Amino acid sequence: MEFQERQKTSQQYRFIDKENVKLSKLLKYVRMKQIKVKDRNLFEDNVILRGDLAPVASEKGVILCENVIIHPSLNNVNAPYEFKPINIGKFSFIGKNSIISSLKIGEYVYIGENCILSDRTQVENNVKILDNTYVPSDMTLIENSIYGGYPAKLVGYLDNQNTQFMEYFCNDYFDKLIIEK
């Protein structure tokens, strides 16, 4: 899949050269000290990062599309309630309007548009979640698999070549967003 170049201005996006990161100026975050962003991350308009609840970290090559909410997961269903840190693995893509409250998003993960991953869900490496999928609380999505539906069900498997595709996919998406000065 090839992406078209998207032009943005420095009034719309900021490029942090030191970390090679592109952030929308409409990005909403709370408690930046608890949010760790790595190389080649791109966070689009109206992304919400809830660093006030627990640490949020993203590894190299993470793409968060418009209106994504990253909300750390509750530790359990009974008091005392505590939010757990969330880490998003390298070369992972989260599509528009998705809400993520997982304990873990592995490496080379594709999450489609309009998905909901509820509290304490875990996504292992090399997983594809189809558009409009709801992953209920406490579910673990196994490595090298494809999930879809409401609630999520295993619908297929991925081979290890998908990791190369996800690296290319995330890099291409990042590179095609051009910030003009």
N, C-alpha and C positions, 0 to 999 in steps of 0.2 A: 504494500500500500504506500503510495507516494502522497505527500501532503503538498498543498499549495503554499507558497510564501504568504505570510500574514504580516502586514506592516503595522507597527505600533509606534507611538511617539514616546519621547522621554517624559511627557506629561502623563502618559498612561501606564508606562512600565518603567521599572528601574532595573538596571543591569549592575550587578555587583561583580566587578571584574576579578577581584581577589578570589572569590569562590566560584566564579563562572556560573552565576545564578541569575535567573530572570524572574522578577516578582511584579505582579500587577500592583499598581498603587491603590487598587480597591481591595487588596488582600486585608482580611480582618484577623487579627491575632491578639491573644491575651497572654501577657507574661512572656515576652520574647526570650528571656533568659532560659526558659524551659523548652525552647524550640531550637533544635539543631538541624541545620540544613547543609547538605553536602554538595559537591561539584555537579554541575549540569542539571540542577533542579529548575523546574518551571512551574510556578503557581499562578494560575489565571485569575480572572475577575471574580470577586465575591467568594473566594475560598475562605473558610473559617477554620482556624487552628486553635483549639482550646488548651493552650499551655497553662492556663490557670488551674486546671484540674489535675494534671500529671504531665511529665515530660513527653514531648512529641519529637521524634527523630526521623529523618528521611536520609537514606543512603544515596549514592551516586545515581544520577539519571532518572529521578522520580518526576513524574508529570501529574499534577493535580489540575484537572480541567475546571471550567466555570462552575460555581455554586457547590463545590465539594465541601463537606463538613467533616473534619477529623476531630472526633470526640473520644477521649480516652474511656476505656471500658470500666464499668463497675466491677469490683472484685467478686461479689456474690449477691445473692438475692436477699440476704438477711443482714441486719445491722451487726456490727458497725460497718458502714459503707465506706469504701475507699476506692479511689480511681487508680488504675494501673497504667504505667507508661505504655506508649505505643511506638513501635518502630516499623517503618515502611522500608522493605528491602530494595536493593539496587535494581534499576531498570524495571520499575513498576509503574503502571499507568492506571489512573482512576478517572473514569469518565464523568461527564457533566451530571450534576444534580444527585450525586451519590452521597450517602451518609455512612461513615465508617466509625464503628465503636468497638473495633476488634482488639484483642490482646496482641495479635501478630499479623502482619502482612509480609509474606516471604519475598524472595527474590524472583524476578521475571514473572510478575503477576499482572494480569490484565483484568481490570474490573470495568465492566461496561457502564453505560449511562443508566441513571435512575435506579441504582442498586442500593440496598440497605443491608449492612452487615451489623447485626445486633451485638449486644454485650457478650464478651468472653468468647467470641468467635475467633478461630485461628485459621489462617490461610497459609498452607505450606508453600514451598518453592514450585515455580513453573505451573501455575494454575490460571485458567481462564474462567471468568464469571461473565455470563451473557447479560445483555441489557435487561433491565426490569426484573432482576433476580432479588429475592428476599432470603437472606441467610439468618435463620432463627438463632437465638441465644445458645451458647455452649456448643455449637457445631464446629467440627474441624473439617476443613476441606483438604483432602489428601493430595500429595505431590503428583505432578504430571497428569492433571485431570481437568475436565471441563464441567461446569455446573450451570444450571439454568432453572428457572421456574419460581413459583411462589407457593410453598417454600422450595428452597434450592434442592435439586436432586442431581446426582451424578448422571451426566448425559454422554460422556465420552472421555477419551484419553489423549494426551499430548505426548509427542516424542521429545527427546532432548534437544532437537534442532530448534524448538520453539524458544529456547533461551537466546540463541543467536538472533532470531527474528525480533524478540522483545528488545534486545540491545540496539539493533538497527532502528526499530520502530520509535523508541524513546529518543534516540539521538536525532533522528530525522525530524520528529515533532519539535524538539528543542531548537534545532538549527533553522527551521523554517519560520520561526517567529523572529522577525527582524525589528530591532528597536532603533529608530532613526533619532538623531540628536536634534 
